[in-house]
Amino acid sequence: MKKYYLVLALSALSIKASAQTITWNPPTTVAMGSMYNNIYPRLTLTNNDVPVVSWMNDNNNKIYTARWNGASFNMPLTISPTGVMPFIANWAGSEIASSGDTVFVTFSTDFSQTSKVYTVRSLDGGMTFQDTVRVDQIGTDVPRFPTIAVGNGGNPVVAFMRLDSGFGNAEYAVARSMNGGSSYMPSITPSLGAVGTVCDCCPATIIANGNQHVVTYRNNDNNIRNMWASYSTDGSASYPVSSEIDETDWMIMSCPSSGPSNIISGDSLVSTWMSNGKVYVGTTNLTTQQNGIQFQIFPMGMGTQNYPIIAGSGDTLGVVWQGSDAGTPRVFFTSSVTGASGLGVVIDTLTATFSGSQTRPDLEYSNGKFHVVYSDDNDVKYLIGTVEQSVGLDETSKFNPIVYPNPSNTVWAISSIDENVELQLFDGLGIAHTSVFNRTNGVIEIDNSLLSQGVYFLEMKFEGTTRTIQLLKN
């Protein structure tokens, strides 16, 4: 059975958020791991929403792609040249993007070779690929962690980390093509506006919406490793403004090897990232660079979460990530039809019923469907989730209570809840508080007057499903 969790914003007085029913097809095998391995799968959608998947094999140092043919995925293509050893890791590697039926894959070579960044292009939706094209033009400096987007005119733009020859002074560079990816112009440095240096083992993301381009990356300011964004309104010709989009102030002495994911939704940059083992979502105004909402979308005490990816269009958004389900890596998913604020209301463990572990998902959205790829113990897998409908959570009251006031310093009251729902209250350390409940005339009161200030989690169990409401004691 898939597992679901309900998480409310701390300021919510009642549940008025919208949710949607998503029907997930059974997973399809993209490639058998016994033959092609399954390292770091990535996904893009070509014309008519045909998926093309890329991944890597650290046994033979190859990069593969496979295209959906309507019934299954075609036999994988090897797109990395003979004699070239790509950089391969389960937390970073080749990235893929497309515009129409033009597909680009970018990768860097391993440090055991002279480090370079390349792109490989397909003009027929991933059926065939051309030879590599060199991206970086940085002399003796060292490039790594390329990421790619496609801007106006089908022109690719590649962001990559640039280090000096001693592997220090990390910064991000952006190189754009003006001829459809046949060649690249000399790179510029968008991350100069950030304090400190960029986190030298954390991949970045570049996104493009016409001439509005944004590069996001984890920064390192005396071991405070927050996320930053650099903004371009001229198609990556310049990046005059940078801003901090992450306010968690996570201090860590070692490198977390995890970066952000973003989309542009109207006038906002919507971002997701991992901080201190938890997944966060935040919004930033593209014009003013002022941050809006920012919140954690998964309860504390639920294990380590990492590698979130966001996709969507308009107010329909989804986030997928790798999480821990009783110690086993699983793929988690949340979606919203009301914009970023609705994310995290319902969380689905997509792979709860699958054997083994599932890791490193990627996500795309188009025309009412979410597309997911991930690695399981052996293979690369692909899932489609169709958004069936949108309903108000308060239309079904048995398991969707109204909680008020929240925050509170005396009592939380819960109404519109079925009497058969089992309730437990946990603090942020996972300690249960059992003597705080009182039920009167259909209303449950939780006495918090003797509880310490902080975040608490009300766990509700009903008909085999578990949901959690986040409460604040002030």
C-alpha positions as CSV (number, residue, x, y, z in Angstrom):
1,M,0.0,0.0,0.0
2,K,1.3,3.5,-0.9
3,K,1.8,5.7,2.2
4,Y,0.5,9.2,2.4
5,Y,1.3,12.0,4.8
6,L,-0.6,15.3,5.4
7,V,1.4,18.4,6.4
8,L,-0.2,21.8,7.0
9,A,1.5,25.2,6.9
10,L,2.1,26.5,10.5
11,S,-0.2,29.4,10.0
12,A,-3.1,27.4,8.7
13,L,-6.4,27.7,10.7
14,S,-8.3,25.3,8.6
15,I,-7.8,22.9,5.6
16,K,-8.8,24.8,2.5
17,A,-6.0,23.6,0.2
18,S,-6.8,21.8,-3.0
19,A,-5.5,18.3,-3.8
20,Q,-5.8,16.2,-6.9
21,T,-6.2,12.5,-7.6
22,I,-3.2,11.2,-9.5
23,T,-3.3,7.8,-11.1
24,W,0.1,6.2,-11.5
25,N,0.8,3.6,-14.1
26,P,2.8,0.5,-13.2
27,P,6.6,1.2,-13.6
28,T,8.2,0.5,-17.0
29,T,11.8,-0.7,-17.3
30,V,13.9,1.7,-19.3
31,A,16.9,-0.6,-19.3
32,M,18.1,-3.7,-17.6
33,G,20.8,-2.9,-15.0
34,S,22.5,-6.2,-15.7
35,M,23.4,-4.9,-19.1
36,Y,23.4,-1.1,-18.9
37,N,23.6,-0.3,-15.2
38,N,21.4,2.5,-13.7
39,I,23.4,5.4,-12.4
40,Y,21.8,8.9,-12.1
41,P,18.9,8.7,-14.6
42,R,17.6,12.0,-16.0
43,L,14.5,12.7,-18.1
44,T,13.3,15.1,-20.8
45,L,10.1,15.2,-22.9
46,T,10.3,15.8,-26.7
47,N,7.4,16.5,-29.1
48,N,4.1,14.9,-28.2
49,D,5.5,14.4,-24.6
50,V,7.7,11.4,-25.8
51,P,10.2,10.7,-23.0
52,V,13.9,10.4,-23.5
53,V,16.0,9.1,-20.6
54,S,19.7,9.4,-20.0
55,W,21.8,7.5,-17.4
56,M,25.3,6.3,-16.8
57,N,27.2,3.0,-16.4
58,D,30.2,3.1,-14.0
59,N,31.3,-0.4,-15.0
60,N,32.2,0.5,-18.6
61,N,32.2,4.4,-18.2
62,K,29.5,5.0,-20.7
63,I,26.5,7.3,-21.0
64,Y,23.3,5.9,-22.5
65,T,20.0,7.3,-23.7
66,A,16.7,5.5,-24.6
67,R,13.5,6.8,-26.2
68,W,10.0,5.7,-25.7
69,N,8.5,4.1,-28.8
70,G,4.8,4.0,-27.7
71,A,5.0,0.5,-26.2
72,S,8.4,0.3,-24.6
73,F,11.8,2.0,-24.6
74,N,14.1,1.5,-27.5
75,M,17.4,-0.3,-27.1
76,P,19.8,2.1,-25.3
77,L,22.2,4.2,-27.4
78,T,25.8,4.9,-26.2
79,I,26.3,8.6,-26.6
80,S,29.7,9.1,-24.9
81,P,32.7,8.7,-27.3
82,T,35.1,5.8,-27.2
83,G,38.1,6.7,-25.1
84,V,36.3,9.4,-23.2
85,M,35.7,8.7,-19.5
86,P,32.7,10.7,-18.2
87,F,32.5,11.8,-14.6
88,I,30.0,9.4,-13.0
89,A,28.5,9.5,-9.6
90,N,25.2,8.6,-8.0
91,W,24.7,12.3,-7.0
92,A,25.9,14.0,-10.2
93,G,26.6,13.3,-13.8
94,S,25.2,13.8,-17.3
95,E,22.1,16.1,-17.6
96,I,19.5,16.3,-20.4
97,A,17.2,18.9,-21.9
98,S,15.2,19.4,-25.0
99,S,13.2,21.7,-27.2
100,G,10.8,20.1,-29.6
101,D,12.6,17.1,-31.0
102,T,16.1,18.5,-30.4
103,V,17.7,16.8,-27.4
104,F,20.9,17.8,-25.7
105,V,23.0,15.8,-23.2
106,T,25.8,17.5,-21.3
107,F,28.6,15.8,-19.3
108,S,32.1,16.4,-18.0
109,T,35.1,14.1,-18.2
110,D,36.5,12.4,-15.2
111,F,39.3,14.0,-13.3
112,S,41.6,11.1,-14.3
113,Q,41.5,12.7,-17.8
114,T,42.0,16.3,-18.7
115,S,38.7,17.7,-17.6
116,K,36.3,19.0,-20.3
117,V,32.6,19.7,-20.7
118,Y,30.8,18.5,-23.8
119,T,27.3,18.4,-25.2
120,V,25.8,15.8,-27.5
121,R,22.9,16.7,-29.8
122,S,20.0,14.8,-31.3
123,L,17.8,16.4,-34.0
124,D,15.3,13.5,-34.2
125,G,13.9,13.2,-30.7
126,G,16.6,11.0,-29.4
127,M,16.6,8.4,-32.2
128,T,20.2,9.2,-33.1
129,F,22.9,11.5,-31.7
130,Q,25.7,13.5,-33.3
131,D,29.3,13.9,-32.2
132,T,30.3,15.8,-29.1
133,V,30.8,19.6,-29.0
134,R,33.2,21.2,-26.6
135,V,31.6,23.7,-24.3
136,D,34.3,25.1,-21.9
137,Q,36.9,27.6,-22.9
138,I,38.6,28.3,-19.6
139,G,42.3,27.6,-20.2
140,T,44.0,25.6,-17.4
141,D,41.0,25.9,-15.1
142,V,39.0,22.8,-14.3
143,P,35.3,22.4,-15.3
144,R,32.8,20.0,-13.6
145,F,29.1,19.5,-12.9
146,P,27.6,20.8,-16.1
147,T,23.8,21.4,-16.3
148,I,21.8,22.5,-19.4
149,A,18.7,24.3,-20.5
150,V,17.3,25.4,-23.9
151,G,16.5,29.0,-24.5
152,N,15.0,31.1,-27.3
153,G,15.5,29.7,-30.8
154,G,16.4,26.2,-29.5
155,N,19.8,27.5,-28.4
156,P,21.3,25.5,-25.4
157,V,22.9,27.2,-22.5
158,V,25.3,25.3,-20.2
159,A,26.2,26.2,-16.6
160,F,29.2,24.4,-15.1
161,M,31.5,24.8,-12.1
162,R,34.9,26.3,-12.7
163,L,37.9,25.7,-10.4
164,D,41.4,26.9,-10.7
165,S,44.2,24.4,-11.6
166,G,44.6,23.7,-7.9
167,F,40.9,22.8,-7.6
168,G,40.2,25.9,-5.5
169,N,38.2,29.2,-5.9
170,A,35.1,27.5,-7.1
171,E,32.6,29.6,-9.1
172,Y,30.0,28.9,-11.7
173,A,30.3,29.7,-15.4
174,V,27.7,29.9,-18.2
175,A,28.3,29.3,-21.8
176,R,25.6,29.8,-24.4
177,S,25.2,28.7,-28.0
178,M,23.9,31.0,-30.7
179,N,23.7,28.3,-33.5
180,G,21.6,25.5,-32.0
181,G,24.5,23.8,-30.1
182,S,27.0,23.6,-33.0
183,S,29.4,25.7,-30.9
184,Y,29.5,27.7,-27.7
185,M,30.6,31.3,-26.9
186,P,33.2,32.0,-24.2
187,S,31.6,31.7,-20.7
188,I,30.7,34.4,-18.2
189,T,30.5,34.0,-14.4
190,P,27.0,34.6,-12.9
191,S,28.0,33.6,-9.4
192,L,30.3,36.5,-8.7
193,G,27.4,38.3,-7.0
194,A,27.2,35.7,-4.2
195,V,29.2,36.0,-1.0
196,G,31.9,33.4,-0.3
197,T,32.5,30.8,-2.9
198,V,30.2,28.2,-4.4
199,C,30.0,24.8,-2.7
200,D,32.7,23.0,-4.7
201,C,31.0,19.5,-4.7
202,C,27.3,20.6,-5.2
203,P,25.7,20.5,-8.6
204,A,23.8,23.5,-9.9
205,T,20.7,24.0,-12.0
206,I,20.1,26.3,-15.0
207,I,16.6,27.0,-16.2
208,A,15.4,29.1,-19.2
209,N,12.1,30.7,-20.0
210,G,12.6,32.7,-23.2
211,N,15.3,35.2,-22.3
212,Q,14.7,34.8,-18.6
213,H,17.5,32.5,-17.4
214,V,18.3,31.6,-13.8
215,V,21.3,29.7,-12.4
216,T,20.9,28.3,-8.9
217,Y,23.6,26.8,-6.7
218,R,24.6,26.1,-3.2
219,N,27.0,28.6,-1.8
220,N,29.6,28.3,0.9
221,D,30.0,31.3,3.3
222,N,32.2,30.1,6.1
223,N,30.4,26.7,6.0
224,I,26.9,28.2,5.9
225,R,25.7,26.5,2.7
226,N,22.6,28.3,1.6
227,M,21.2,28.3,-2.0
228,W,21.7,31.3,-4.2
229,A,20.3,32.4,-7.6
230,S,21.8,34.5,-10.3
231,Y,19.4,36.1,-12.8
232,S,19.6,37.0,-16.5
233,T,17.0,38.8,-18.6
234,D,19.0,38.7,-21.9
235,G,19.4,35.0,-22.5
236,S,22.6,34.5,-20.5
237,A,24.5,37.4,-22.1
238,S,24.8,38.8,-18.6
239,Y,23.9,38.0,-15.0
240,P,23.8,41.4,-13.2
241,V,21.9,40.3,-10.1
242,S,22.3,37.5,-7.5
243,S,20.3,36.8,-4.4
244,E,20.1,34.3,-1.5
245,I,16.9,32.2,-2.0
246,D,17.5,29.9,1.0
247,E,17.1,31.1,4.6
248,T,17.8,27.9,6.5
249,D,21.4,28.9,7.3
250,W,22.6,25.3,7.4
251,M,26.1,25.1,8.7
252,I,28.1,22.0,7.8
253,M,31.8,21.5,7.7
254,S,31.7,18.8,5.0
255,C,30.2,19.0,1.5
256,P,26.6,17.8,1.2
257,S,26.9,17.0,-2.6
258,S,23.3,18.1,-3.2
259,G,22.0,21.1,-5.2
260,P,18.8,22.9,-5.9
261,S,16.0,22.4,-8.5
262,N,13.8,25.2,-9.8
263,I,11.1,26.3,-12.2
264,I,9.8,29.6,-13.3
265,S,6.1,30.1,-12.5
266,G,4.7,33.4,-13.6
267,D,6.8,36.1,-11.9
268,S,8.2,33.7,-9.4
269,L,11.2,31.4,-9.1
270,V,9.9,28.3,-7.3
271,S,12.8,26.3,-5.8
272,T,13.3,23.1,-3.8
273,W,16.4,21.9,-2.1
274,M,17.8,19.8,0.8
275,S,19.0,21.4,4.0
276,N,20.1,19.4,7.0
277,G,18.6,16.2,5.6
278,K,15.1,17.8,4.9
279,V,13.4,19.0,1.8
280,Y,12.4,22.6,1.5
281,V,10.3,24.7,-1.0
282,G,10.6,28.5,-1.4
283,T,9.5,31.2,-3.8
284,T,11.4,34.3,-5.0
285,N,10.1,37.2,-7.1
286,L,12.1,37.3,-10.3
287,T,11.9,41.1,-10.6
288,T,12.7,42.2,-7.0
289,Q,14.6,39.1,-5.9
290,Q,12.5,39.2,-2.7
291,N,11.8,35.8,-1.1
292,G,8.2,34.8,-0.4
293,I,7.1,31.7,1.3
294,Q,9.6,29.1,2.5
295,F,8.8,25.9,4.3
296,Q,9.8,22.3,5.0
297,I,7.6,19.9,3.1
298,F,8.3,16.7,5.1
299,P,8.0,16.2,8.8
300,M,11.0,15.9,11.1
301,G,11.7,12.5,12.4
302,M,10.9,10.8,9.1
303,G,14.4,10.0,8.1
304,T,16.8,11.7,5.7
305,Q,15.4,13.3,2.6
306,N,17.5,14.4,-0.3
307,Y,17.8,15.2,-4.0
308,P,14.5,17.0,-4.6
309,I,13.4,17.9,-8.2
310,I,10.5,20.2,-9.0
311,A,8.5,20.4,-12.2
312,G,5.2,21.9,-13.3
313,S,3.3,24.6,-15.2
314,G,1.5,27.6,-13.7
315,D,0.0,26.6,-10.4
316,T,0.3,22.8,-11.1
317,L,3.5,21.8,-9.4
318,G,5.2,18.6,-8.3
319,V,8.2,17.7,-6.3
320,V,9.9,14.3,-6.2
321,W,12.8,13.2,-4.0
322,Q,14.7,10.4,-2.4
323,G,13.6,9.7,1.1
324,S,13.8,7.0,3.8
325,D,10.9,4.7,4.5
326,A,11.8,2.7,7.6
327,G,15.4,2.9,6.6
328,T,14.9,1.9,3.0
329,P,15.4,4.5,0.2
330,R,12.2,5.2,-1.6
331,V,10.8,7.7,-4.1
332,F,8.5,10.3,-2.5
333,F,6.2,12.8,-4.4
334,T,4.0,15.7,-3.6
335,S,1.9,17.9,-5.9
336,S,-0.3,21.0,-5.9
337,V,-2.8,22.7,-8.1
338,T,-2.7,25.9,-6.0
339,G,1.0,26.8,-6.5
340,A,3.9,26.4,-4.1
341,S,1.9,26.8,-1.0
342,G,0.0,23.6,-1.7
343,L,3.0,21.5,-1.9
344,G,3.5,19.0,1.0
345,V,-0.2,18.8,1.8
346,V,-0.3,15.2,0.6
347,I,2.9,13.2,0.2
348,D,2.9,9.9,-1.6
349,T,5.5,7.2,-1.2
350,L,5.5,6.2,-4.9
351,T,7.6,3.1,-4.5
352,A,6.3,1.9,-1.1
353,T,5.2,-1.5,-2.4
354,F,8.3,-2.2,-4.5
355,S,11.0,-4.5,-3.4
356,G,14.6,-3.3,-2.8
357,S,15.5,0.4,-2.7
358,Q,14.8,3.2,-5.2
359,T,17.0,6.3,-5.6
360,R,17.8,9.5,-7.5
361,P,14.4,10.3,-9.2
362,D,13.9,12.9,-11.8
363,L,10.7,14.6,-12.8
364,E,9.0,16.3,-15.8
365,Y,5.4,17.7,-16.2
366,S,3.3,18.3,-19.3
367,N,-0.3,18.3,-20.3
368,G,-1.7,17.0,-17.0
369,K,0.9,14.2,-16.5
370,F,3.9,13.9,-14.2
371,H,6.7,11.7,-15.6
372,V,9.2,10.2,-13.2
373,V,12.4,8.2,-13.7
374,Y,14.5,6.6,-10.9
375,S,17.0,3.9,-10.2
376,D,16.0,0.8,-8.3
377,D,18.3,-2.0,-7.1
378,N,18.9,-3.2,-10.6
379,D,17.3,-1.1,-13.4
380,V,16.2,2.3,-14.6
381,K,12.4,2.7,-14.1
382,Y,9.8,5.1,-15.5
383,L,6.4,6.1,-14.1
384,I,3.6,8.3,-15.4
385,G,1.1,9.9,-13.1
386,T,-2.1,11.4,-14.6
387,V,-3.8,14.2,-12.8
388,E,-7.5,13.0,-12.7
389,Q,-9.3,15.8,-10.8
390,S,-9.0,18.6,-8.3
391,V,-11.1,18.6,-5.1
392,G,-11.1,20.5,-1.9
393,L,-9.8,18.5,1.0
394,D,-12.7,19.8,3.2
395,E,-15.1,18.0,0.9
396,T,-14.3,14.7,2.6
397,S,-14.3,15.4,6.4
398,K,-13.6,12.1,7.9
399,F,-9.9,12.4,7.7
400,N,-9.4,16.1,7.0
401,P,-9.9,18.0,10.2
402,I,-10.0,21.7,11.0
403,V,-7.2,22.7,13.4
404,Y,-7.4,26.0,15.3
405,P,-5.7,28.1,16.5
406,N,-2.3,27.2,15.0
407,P,0.1,28.5,16.3
408,S,-1.2,28.3,19.9
409,N,0.2,28.6,23.5
410,T,-2.7,27.0,25.4
411,V,-4.7,24.5,23.3
412,W,-5.1,23.2,19.8
413,A,-8.8,22.3,18.9
414,I,-9.6,19.7,16.2
415,S,-13.0,19.5,14.7
416,S,-14.5,17.7,11.7
417,I,-12.7,14.4,12.4
418,D,-14.1,10.9,12.5
419,E,-14.2,9.4,16.0
420,N,-12.4,6.3,14.8
421,V,-9.2,8.2,13.8
422,E,-6.3,7.3,16.1
423,L,-4.3,10.2,17.3
424,Q,-0.7,10.7,18.6
425,L,1.3,13.8,19.3
426,F,5.1,13.8,18.8
427,D,7.7,16.5,19.4
428,G,10.6,17.2,17.0
429,L,12.6,14.5,18.6
430,G,10.0,11.9,18.0
431,I,8.9,11.6,21.6
432,A,5.2,10.9,22.1
433,H,3.0,13.0,24.4
434,T,0.0,10.8,25.3
435,S,-1.8,12.7,28.1
436,V,-2.8,15.8,26.3
437,F,-6.0,14.8,24.5
438,N,-9.5,15.5,25.5
439,R,-12.6,14.8,23.4
440,T,-15.8,16.8,24.0
441,N,-18.9,17.0,21.8
442,G,-17.0,15.9,18.7
443,V,-14.2,18.4,19.3
444,I,-10.7,17.1,20.3
445,E,-8.6,19.5,22.4
446,I,-4.9,19.1,22.8
447,D,-3.6,20.8,25.9
448,N,-0.2,22.3,25.1
449,S,0.1,24.6,28.1
450,L,2.9,22.5,29.6
451,L,4.7,21.7,26.4
452,S,7.9,23.5,25.4
453,Q,7.8,26.0,22.5
454,G,8.5,24.5,19.1
455,V,7.1,22.3,16.3
456,Y,4.9,19.2,17.1
457,F,3.4,16.6,14.8
458,L,-0.1,15.2,15.2
459,E,-0.2,11.8,13.7
460,M,-3.5,10.5,12.5
461,K,-4.3,6.9,11.5
462,F,-7.5,5.9,9.7
463,E,-8.4,2.9,7.6
464,G,-4.7,1.9,7.0
465,T,-3.6,5.4,6.1
466,T,-1.3,7.7,8.1
467,R,-1.3,11.5,7.9
468,T,0.5,14.1,9.9
469,I,-0.4,17.7,10.8
470,Q,2.4,20.1,11.8
471,L,1.5,22.2,14.8
472,L,3.3,25.1,16.5
473,K,3.5,25.9,20.2
474,N,4.5,29.6,20.7
